[in-house]
């Protein structure tokens, strides 16, 4: 394990100490947990962005997509615990936006 030194303003240090005490943790444990959560969120964000870019590239290549109305009906049914058939992707116009 390595050691990292950080400098924080006195006000933030006091806030961290107070929040840690309310959580029943030491300031050190509270900071480590906060760092871990932030790193995990950054990793999830990066994975989501990567997936979105791959799906966008696939859309541009195939020209196929599912319309929002169909997707919404499908998602609502899934939310109710139903297992509807997936909507079929179809070719969509890929013209200029706003044009």
BAKOLZA-491259 format. One record per residue (C-alpha): residue number from 1; residue in three letters; x, z negated, y. Coordinates in nm, 4 decimals, padded with zeros to 6 digits. Each point is the difference from the previous one (the first is absolute). Layout:
! BAKOLZA-491259
[site NUM; 'ALA'; [X; Z; Y]]
...
! end
This chain:
! BAKOLZA-491259
[site 1; 'UNK'; [00.0000; 00.0000; 00.0000]]
[site 2; 'UNK'; [00.1278; 00.0810; 00.3475]]
[site 3; 'UNK'; [-00.0495; -00.1704; 00.3322]]
[site 4; 'UNK'; [-00.1387; 00.1761; 00.3066]]
[site 5; 'UNK'; [-00.0086; -00.1532; 00.3433]]
[site 6; 'UNK'; [-00.2802; 00.0835; 00.2413]]
[site 7; 'UNK'; [-00.0485; -00.1027; 00.3591]]
[site 8; 'UNK'; [-00.3524; -00.0764; 00.1135]]
[site 9; 'UNK'; [-00.1408; -00.1321; 00.3237]]
[site 10; 'UNK'; [-00.0749; -00.3714; 00.0141]]
[site 11; 'UNK'; [-00.3739; 00.0618; 00.0397]]
[site 12; 'UNK'; [-00.0157; 00.2168; -00.3139]]
[site 13; 'UNK'; [00.2077; -00.2545; -00.1929]]
[site 14; 'UNK'; [-00.2483; -00.2715; 00.0970]]
[site 15; 'UNK'; [-00.2921; 00.2198; -00.1040]]
[site 16; 'UNK'; [00.1656; 00.0729; -00.3364]]
[site 17; 'UNK'; [00.0639; -00.3699; -00.0569]]
[site 18; 'UNK'; [-00.3611; -00.0875; 00.0839]]
[site 19; 'UNK'; [-00.1419; 00.2772; -00.2203]]
[site 20; 'UNK'; [00.2294; -00.0984; -00.2869]]
[site 21; 'UNK'; [-00.1076; -00.3624; 00.0291]]
[site 22; 'UNK'; [-00.3677; 00.1016; -00.0085]]
[site 23; 'UNK'; [00.0741; 00.2047; -00.3135]]
[site 24; 'UNK'; [00.1856; -00.2920; -00.1598]]
[site 25; 'UNK'; [00.3274; 00.1924; -00.0045]]
[site 26; 'UNK'; [00.3404; -00.0321; 00.1534]]
[site 27; 'UNK'; [00.0751; 00.2367; 00.2873]]
[site 28; 'UNK'; [00.2578; 00.1674; -00.2260]]
[site 29; 'UNK'; [-00.2533; 00.0655; -00.2785]]
[site 30; 'UNK'; [-00.2571; 00.1177; 00.2551]]
[site 31; 'UNK'; [00.2464; 00.2486; 00.1523]]
[site 32; 'UNK'; [00.1067; 00.1304; -00.3414]]
[site 33; 'UNK'; [-00.3628; 00.0514; -00.1007]]
[site 34; 'UNK'; [-00.0741; 00.1790; 00.3269]]
[site 35; 'UNK'; [00.2989; 00.2293; -00.0461]]
[site 36; 'UNK'; [-00.0979; 00.0768; -00.3602]]
[site 37; 'UNK'; [-00.3598; 00.0816; 00.1025]]
[site 38; 'UNK'; [00.1214; 00.2240; 00.2808]]
[site 39; 'UNK'; [00.2402; 00.1866; -00.2286]]
[site 40; 'UNK'; [-00.2715; 00.0454; -00.2643]]
[site 41; 'UNK'; [-00.2378; 00.1375; 00.2639]]
[site 42; 'UNK'; [00.2668; 00.2386; 00.1292]]
[site 43; 'UNK'; [00.0597; 00.1207; -00.3569]]
[site 44; 'UNK'; [-00.3750; 00.0506; -00.0582]]
[site 45; 'UNK'; [-00.0255; 00.1878; 00.3311]]
[site 46; 'UNK'; [00.2899; 00.2259; -00.0977]]
[site 47; 'UNK'; [-00.1514; 00.0697; -00.3438]]
[site 48; 'UNK'; [-00.3369; 00.0759; 00.1596]]
[site 49; 'UNK'; [00.1629; 00.2377; 00.2491]]
[site 50; 'UNK'; [00.1895; 00.1741; -00.2804]]
[site 51; 'UNK'; [-00.3203; 00.0411; -00.2023]]
[site 52; 'UNK'; [-00.1897; 00.1279; 00.3040]]
[site 53; 'UNK'; [00.2713; 00.2564; 00.0740]]
[site 54; 'UNK'; [00.0021; 00.1178; -00.3620]]
[site 55; 'UNK'; [-00.3778; 00.0359; -00.0011]]
[site 56; 'UNK'; [00.0060; 00.1854; 00.3323]]
[site 57; 'UNK'; [00.2637; 00.2374; -00.1379]]
[site 58; 'UNK'; [-00.2192; 00.0560; -00.3068]]
[site 59; 'UNK'; [-00.3002; 00.0719; 00.2221]]
[site 60; 'UNK'; [00.1998; 00.2518; 00.2005]]
[site 61; 'UNK'; [00.1236; 00.1654; -00.3189]]
[site 62; 'UNK'; [-00.3293; 00.0092; -00.1885]]
[site 63; 'UNK'; [-00.2365; 00.0317; 00.2943]]
[site 64; 'UNK'; [-00.2461; -00.2184; -00.1923]]
[site 65; 'UNK'; [-00.1616; -00.3216; 00.1113]]
[site 66; 'UNK'; [-00.3077; -00.2146; -00.0545]]
[site 67; 'UNK'; [-00.2382; -00.0178; 00.2930]]
[site 68; 'UNK'; [-00.0526; -00.3364; 00.1664]]
[site 69; 'UNK'; [-00.3716; -00.0147; -00.0811]]
[site 70; 'UNK'; [00.0684; 00.0507; -00.3711]]
[site 71; 'UNK'; [00.2916; -00.2420; 00.0025]]
[site 72; 'UNK'; [-00.2075; -00.2651; 00.1796]]
[site 73; 'UNK'; [-00.2820; 00.0222; -00.2560]]
[site 74; 'UNK'; [00.2542; -00.0284; -00.2821]]
[site 75; 'UNK'; [00.1800; -00.2957; 00.1610]]
[site 76; 'UNK'; [-00.3254; -00.1838; 00.0673]]
[site 77; 'UNK'; [-00.1064; 00.0439; -00.3624]]
[site 78; 'UNK'; [00.3385; -00.1289; -00.1183]]
[site 79; 'UNK'; [-00.0410; -00.2958; 00.2339]]
[site 80; 'UNK'; [-00.3268; -00.0829; -00.1751]]
[site 81; 'UNK'; [00.1821; 00.0008; -00.3338]]
[site 82; 'UNK'; [-00.1321; 00.3397; -00.1098]]
[site 83; 'UNK'; [00.2214; 00.2624; -00.1648]]
[site 84; 'UNK'; [-00.1152; 00.3303; 00.1531]]
[site 85; 'UNK'; [00.1718; 00.3290; -00.0736]]
[site 86; 'UNK'; [00.2716; 00.0785; 00.2503]]
[site 87; 'UNK'; [-00.1012; 00.2533; 00.2616]]
[site 88; 'UNK'; [00.1625; 00.3391; -00.0464]]
[site 89; 'UNK'; [00.2554; 00.1207; 00.2485]]
[site 90; 'UNK'; [-00.0746; 00.3325; 00.1628]]
[site 91; 'UNK'; [00.1801; 00.2364; 00.2305]]
[site 92; 'UNK'; [-00.0270; -00.1003; 00.3619]]
[site 93; 'UNK'; [00.0671; 00.1917; 00.3187]]
[site 94; 'UNK'; [00.3439; -00.0849; 00.1291]]
[site 95; 'UNK'; [-00.0404; 00.1536; 00.3462]]
[site 96; 'UNK'; [00.1353; -00.1455; 00.3212]]
[site 97; 'UNK'; [-00.1398; -00.3363; 00.1027]]
[site 98; 'UNK'; [-00.2486; 00.0223; 00.2814]]
[site 99; 'UNK'; [-00.0128; 00.3759; -00.0281]]
! end
